[in-house]
Amino acid sequence: MRYRILISDPLHSEALAWLAEQMDVEVELQPEITPDELRQRLGHYDALIVRSRTIVGPAELAAAARLRVIGRAGTGLDNIAVAEAEAQGIRVLNTPGANAAAVAELTLGFLLAIARDLPQAIASQKKAMGMELSGKQLGIIGFGQIGTRVARLARAFEMKVVAHDLVDRQAIAQELDVTLLRLNELLAHSDFISLHLPLTDQTHDLINEDVLSLMAEGTSLVNTARAEIVDESAIVRALDEGRLHRYAADLHRKTSPLLGHPRALLTPHIGASTHEAQRRAGLEITERVVATLRTLRRAHKK
């Protein structure tokens, strides 16, 4: 028996080459498959590998009687109905560390762009007075793999780094010379704040009018996590009123009021878009998906 795997988003060529070498695997690559086509065909596969484009919701899962594994080549799982999949006996896998370096480096790029007002300087070719990152305080909300990498880079720029996380991160914080604070303390005393949180019911619109009011005037906010973590209308008001100095984000809602705002720096979800990150994510998720399928088969035979 060969495992049938559907890949519904683009995947790194080395990951595809590795799959082609597996004698017990049959792969179908459909990187532009439509939602209707996915629902029609998903019942014929043992595993599905996606990135961020493909939505795997209740309707897709209802059509996936044969499916045993869903692999996400990336960190976020908000495009997959995880609880429903697991209730159906489907394993859901991701690659949380594969894009950490790429996203952390983009975050530092945003900090530098804000500090030196690079977009305006490039566009206008006029001199502008900026600031140095050295000596400034960076508050990191979400101190997991990406947040800790951001802290390492920021410390190299001689920034003071504080962090907040619901999970106990004391050991890594001590190693990196990072002070853990309550959220309101971090908000009140940071020059820059960077978000590195998953999108959940608890984090949806976490950065709202009330939270923005707790920030020190002139703070800049960087979001390389998910657009829905912030209330974009509240961000616009804070920018217009001068309470927020700059807002930089790697992604935004489709009809975002931030588009074209002179104090907003927006990129089109490029955080993980490096050759290195895509190679790591692709190889890791394909190897984990195949290993899981083989483990499930062995367990079934016992």
Secondary structure, DSSP 8 states (H G I E B T S, - for coil): --EEEEE-S---HHHHHHHHT-TTEEEEE-TT--HHHHHHHGGG-SEEEE-SS--B-HHHHHT-TT--EEEESSS--TTB-HHHHHHTT-EEEE-TTTTHHHHHHHHHHHHHHHHTTHHHHHHH--------STT-EEEEE--SHHHHHHHHHHHHTT-EEEEE-SS--HHHHHHTT-EE--HHHHHHH-SEEEE-----TTTTT-B-HHHHHTS-TTEEEEE-S-GGGB-HHHHHHHHHTTSEEEEEES---TT-TTTT-TTEEE-SS-TT-SHHHHHHHHHHHHHHHHHHHHHHHHHHH-
